[in-house]
């Protein structure tokens, strides 16, 4: 079993310290571990993607692995922008279990790939069977501020790495740091908690998705175990994974009641990933004719002056 660690903060910073603690605990379980630093990756925006970057290299390392632990600092209540860019560059239809499963089925039965499942939606390379193997994930969020509401969006951002590949999240943790480069090393409770996370991931590598147990602290949402809840009309919705429930007030306290049917809408379920696949195919089939787009969009192309930074 191989476990990949992704460190998203400063070299030797607190996020990396906790990641190394988790990976070391996993190694003691007999797991082969490797670490990638986000700061070592060259990433470009989609607009300049043809220039090439390290997103494909990272994706290859991830597909080789049986699990991943991501450890991130908190910048402005969320994860670093470079991590969001990596998610946008490395993930999509080519690393989505349903898209790849369907593309492989088409090839296996000798049928041409549907246009909608191919280049139109980004699956412009041969489907990689490694996408379909089970993987387990663990997430670590480190914040500089003790107030938890200043760290609210970090763990939800990390979950965006898990659902396209249908990775089962075994554990997650969020902790403030006492400050200083690598200062979290002075907090034995945080280091011990990271070691428990590493063990939780390592001991469940290779298990089918539905057999992986979440061993972290239970959150409001029974699917992603986080507490980010959105009011959408008359219903409650998990802001991280989309599970649907309803608000219930009892003795002045508010809780969310999630029904089994509402949990099926979570992006961590294969049911929702399949629904998303069908939804995108349907939307692609209704795409306007390119000539019609050109006719209506032409008026906007030169309507506003565009400022660009100087280049040598």
C-alpha positions in Angstrom: 0.0 0.0 0.0 1.3 3.5 -0.9 0.3 6.7 0.8 0.9 10.1 -0.6 1.2 13.2 1.5 0.6 16.7 0.1 2.0 19.6 2.2 0.4 22.9 1.3 2.2 25.3 3.5 5.7 26.5 4.2 8.6 24.1 4.2 9.0 22.9 7.8 5.9 24.8 8.8 3.2 23.6 11.1 1.1 22.0 8.4 4.1 20.0 7.2 5.1 19.0 10.7 1.7 17.5 11.3 1.7 15.8 7.9 5.1 14.2 8.7 3.7 13.0 12.0 0.8 11.4 10.3 2.9 9.8 7.5 5.4 8.5 10.1 2.6 6.8 12.0 1.4 5.3 8.7 4.9 4.1 7.9 4.9 2.3 11.3 1.8 0.4 10.1 3.9 -0.9 7.1 2.7 1.6 4.6 5.1 3.1 2.0 4.8 6.9 2.3 5.9 9.8 0.1 5.5 13.5 0.4 5.0 16.3 -2.2 5.3 19.9 -1.3 2.7 22.2 -3.1 5.4 24.9 -3.2 7.6 22.6 -5.4 4.9 22.4 -8.1 4.8 24.8 -11.0 1.2 25.5 -11.8 -0.4 27.8 -14.4 -3.9 29.1 -14.9 -6.2 27.4 -17.3 -5.7 30.3 -19.7 -2.0 29.4 -20.0 -2.4 25.7 -19.5 -0.9 24.9 -22.9 2.4 26.2 -21.5 2.5 23.0 -19.4 2.9 22.6 -15.6 3.2 20.0 -12.9 -0.5 19.2 -12.5 -0.3 16.1 -14.6 2.8 14.9 -12.7 1.0 15.3 -9.4 -2.1 13.5 -10.7 0.1 10.6 -11.8 1.6 10.3 -8.3 -1.9 10.4 -6.8 -3.3 7.7 -9.1 -0.3 5.5 -8.2 -1.2 5.9 -4.5 -3.8 4.0 -2.5 -4.5 7.0 -0.3 -3.6 10.6 0.4 -3.2 12.9 3.4 -3.4 16.6 2.7 -2.2 19.1 5.3 -2.9 22.8 4.7 -2.5 26.1 6.6 -5.4 28.5 6.6 -5.2 31.7 4.6 -8.1 34.1 4.8 -10.4 31.4 6.3 -9.6 28.9 3.6 -6.8 26.9 2.0 -4.0 28.5 -0.1 -4.9 29.6 -3.6 -2.2 27.3 -5.1 -4.1 24.3 -3.7 -7.4 25.5 -5.4 -5.5 26.0 -8.6 -4.1 22.4 -8.3 -7.6 21.1 -7.8 -8.8 22.9 -10.9 -5.9 21.7 -13.0 -5.5 18.1 -11.8 -9.2 17.1 -11.4 -12.1 17.0 -13.7 -13.6 14.3 -16.0 -10.3 12.5 -16.5 -10.1 11.8 -12.7 -13.8 11.3 -12.2 -14.7 7.7 -11.4 -18.0 7.8 -13.3 -16.6 9.5 -16.5 -13.7 7.0 -16.5 -15.9 4.0 -15.8 -18.2 4.9 -18.6 -15.4 5.6 -21.1 -13.7 2.3 -20.2 -17.1 0.5 -20.7 -17.5 2.0 -24.1 -14.0 0.8 -25.1 -14.6 -2.6 -23.6 -17.7 -3.2 -25.7 -16.1 -1.9 -28.9 -18.3 1.3 -29.1 -17.0 4.7 -30.0 -16.9 7.1 -27.0 -19.9 9.4 -26.9 -18.9 12.9 -28.0 -20.4 14.3 -24.8 -18.2 12.0 -22.7 -15.1 12.8 -24.6 -13.6 16.1 -25.7 -16.7 18.2 -25.1 -16.4 17.6 -21.3 -12.7 17.4 -21.1 -12.0 13.6 -21.3 -9.6 14.2 -24.1 -7.1 11.6 -23.1 -7.3 7.8 -22.8 -9.2 6.8 -19.7 -6.9 5.7 -16.9 -8.1 2.5 -15.1 -6.1 3.6 -11.9 -8.9 6.2 -11.3 -11.2 3.4 -10.3 -9.2 1.7 -7.5 -10.4 2.5 -4.0 -8.6 5.2 -2.1 -8.7 6.6 1.4 -8.1 10.2 2.4 -7.2 12.1 5.5 -7.2 15.9 5.9 -5.4 18.3 8.3 -6.2 22.0 8.6 -3.9 24.3 10.6 -5.0 27.8 11.5 -3.0 30.6 13.0 -6.1 32.1 14.8 -7.6 30.3 17.8 -11.1 31.4 16.8 -12.6 28.5 14.8 -14.7 30.7 12.5 -11.5 32.0 11.0 -10.8 28.4 9.8 -14.3 27.5 8.6 -13.6 26.9 4.9 -10.2 25.1 5.0 -11.5 21.5 5.5 -14.4 21.9 3.0 -11.9 23.0 0.4 -9.7 19.9 1.0 -12.8 17.7 0.4 -12.8 18.9 -3.2 -9.8 16.5 -3.7 -11.8 13.5 -2.5 -15.1 13.4 -4.2 -14.2 13.1 -8.0 -12.1 10.0 -7.2 -14.7 8.8 -4.8 -12.1 8.6 -2.0 -13.4 7.6 1.4 -12.4 10.1 4.1 -11.1 8.2 7.1 -10.3 11.1 9.4 -9.8 14.9 9.5 -8.6 17.4 12.0 -8.5 21.1 12.5 -6.1 22.8 15.0 -4.8 26.3 15.7 -1.1 26.8 15.8 0.9 28.5 18.6 2.8 30.5 16.0 6.4 30.4 14.7 7.7 28.3 11.9 6.8 24.7 12.8 5.5 25.9 16.2 2.9 23.1 16.3 5.7 20.7 17.1 5.5 22.1 20.7 1.9 20.9 21.0 2.1 17.2 21.9 -1.7 16.8 21.7 -1.8 18.0 18.1 1.1 15.8 17.1 -0.6 12.8 18.7 -3.8 13.6 17.0 -2.0 13.7 13.6 -0.5 10.4 14.3 -3.9 8.9 15.0 -5.1 10.3 11.7 -2.2 8.7 9.9 -3.0 5.3 11.5 -6.7 5.7 10.6 -5.8 6.2 7.0 -3.1 3.5 6.8 -5.1 0.8 8.4 -7.9 1.2 5.9 -6.0 1.5 2.6 -7.3 -0.9 0.0 -10.8 -1.2 1.5 -13.9 -0.6 -0.7 -15.3 2.9 -0.2 -18.4 1.7 1.8 -16.2 -0.3 4.2 -14.0 2.6 5.3 -15.0 3.9 8.7 -14.7 7.6 9.6 -12.7 7.7 12.8 -12.6 11.4 13.4 -14.9 13.7 15.5 -18.5 13.5 14.2 -19.8 16.7 12.7 -23.2 18.0 11.9 -23.3 16.3 8.4 -23.3 12.5 8.6 -21.5 12.3 5.2 -18.5 14.6 5.4 -18.7 15.2 9.2 -18.3 19.0 8.8 -20.5 21.8 10.2 -20.9 24.1 7.3 -24.7 24.3 6.8 -26.5 26.4 4.1 -30.1 27.5 4.3 -31.5 26.9 0.8 -35.2 27.8 0.7 -37.0 25.7 3.3 -34.3 23.1 3.6 -30.8 22.7 5.2 -28.0 21.7 2.9 -24.4 20.7 3.8 -22.2 23.4 2.3 -19.4 21.0 1.8 -20.9 17.9 0.3 -24.5 18.8 -0.5 -26.3 16.4 1.7 -29.9 17.6 2.3 -31.8 17.8 5.6 -34.1 20.0 7.5 -33.7 22.4 10.4 -35.3 21.2 13.7 -35.7 23.5 16.8 -36.0 21.7 20.1 -36.0 23.6 23.4 -34.4 26.6 21.7 -31.6 24.5 20.2 -31.2 24.1 16.4 -30.1 20.9 14.8 -30.2 19.4 11.3 -32.1 16.2 10.6 -30.6 14.4 7.6 -32.8 11.7 6.1 -31.3 8.7 4.2 -32.8 10.2 0.9 -31.1 13.5 1.6 -27.7 11.9 2.1 -27.8 10.4 -1.4 -27.3 13.9 -2.8 -23.9 14.2 -1.1 -21.0 14.5 -3.6 -19.3 11.8 -1.6 -21.8 9.2 -2.9 -21.5 7.3 -6.2 -25.2 8.0 -6.7 -24.6 11.8 -6.8 -21.5 11.4 -9.0 -23.6 9.4 -11.5 -26.4 12.0 -11.4 -23.8 14.7 -12.0 -22.5 12.8 -15.0 -26.0 12.5 -16.5 -26.6 16.2 -15.8 -23.5 17.3 -17.6 -24.3 15.1 -20.6 -27.7 16.6 -20.8 -26.4 20.2 -20.5 -23.8 19.4 -23.2 -26.4 18.2 -25.6 -28.3 21.5 -25.3 -25.2 23.7 -25.9 -25.9 26.4 -28.5 -24.6 26.3 -32.0 -21.1 27.9 -32.2 -22.2 30.2 -34.9 -25.1 31.4 -32.8 -22.8 31.9 -29.9 -20.4 33.9 -32.1 -23.3 36.0 -33.4 -24.5 37.0 -29.9 -21.1 37.2 -28.1 -19.3 39.2 -30.8 -20.7 42.5 -29.5 -19.0 42.0 -26.1 -15.5 41.1 -27.3 -14.1 44.6 -27.7 -16.7 46.5 -25.7 -14.4 47.3 -22.6 -10.7 48.2 -22.5 -8.6 45.4 -21.1 -5.6 46.2 -18.8 -2.6 43.9 -18.9 0.6 44.0 -16.8 3.7 44.9 -18.7 5.9 42.0 -19.9 9.6 42.2 -20.9 
